[in-house]
Amino acid sequence: RDAGRPPPPKPRERVLSPEEVGLLWNILGDEGPPYGAAIKLLLLTGQRRNEVFSANRAEFDMDTKLWIIPAERSKNGVAHLVPLSPEVLEVWGELRVDEESAKLFVSRGNSETGPSGFTKAIIRIRTALDSQMDVPVQHWTLHDIRRTVATGLQRLGVRLEVTEAVLNHVSGSRAGIIGVYQRHNYFDEKKAALEAWACEVKRLGADHPLKPDS
């Protein structure tokens, strides 16, 4: 009966290597707004692409150094607290804010929405990364950055349940009956994990400077 049904797509497994992360960080520093800063925020926080690109400035509390993603904007419908590392605050300080828009990153054609036409930008960034590597670079997407953050946290020794809390996952160790009774939100652990990861990203950037004239 299912002979005509295509097989389900295989889940992606692409994770950027430490060298790719370091080079990407440096490339993003040369990328103009809004994509350089937006993808830096993806890389530093591990949040979902739409949660970053469509973020409202009001979600960010600079006094408490906290990003509150409301339930209506979260993919799983659960409000999410993202502690902001010093490196995220540096990115924030470099933003060109449009005071007439509520958005953190503003679309060129509509100040009420975040940027969506990032295909050219990601192709440009991929090309720049290819030119910096001595071996061919496997294709990667913006969602692969989120998987890269998760893998990087694990490499740093962050516990799985804390990594899932950072990503706002409700599957795995936070699913089912465990999720019902385990209400600890791991805020302090998330803060420590994201600060450690941001330091790691900057270290990788320092270890892998861009080649001149590339």
HELIX and SHEET records of a PDB file:
HELIX    1   1 PRO A   18  ASP A   30  1                                  13    
HELIX    2   2 TYR A   35  THR A   45  1                                  11    
HELIX    3   3 ARG A   49  PHE A   53  1                                   5    
HELIX    4   4 ARG A   57  GLU A   59  5                                   3    
HELIX    5   5 ALA A   71  ARG A   73  5                                   3    
HELIX    6   6 PRO A   86  GLY A   93  1                                   8    
HELIX    7   7 THR A  119  GLN A  132  1                                  14    
HELIX    8   8 LEU A  142  ARG A  155  1                                  14    
HELIX    9   9 LEU A  160  LEU A  167  1                                   8    
HELIX   10  10 GLY A  172  ARG A  174  5                                   3    
HELIX   11  11 GLY A  176  TYR A  181  1                                   6    
HELIX   12  12 PHE A  187  ASP A  207  1                                  21    
SHEET    1   A 3 PHE A  60  ASP A  61  0                                        
SHEET    2   A 3 LEU A  66  ILE A  69 -1                                        
SHEET    3   A 3 HIS A  80  PRO A  83 -1                                        
END                                                                             
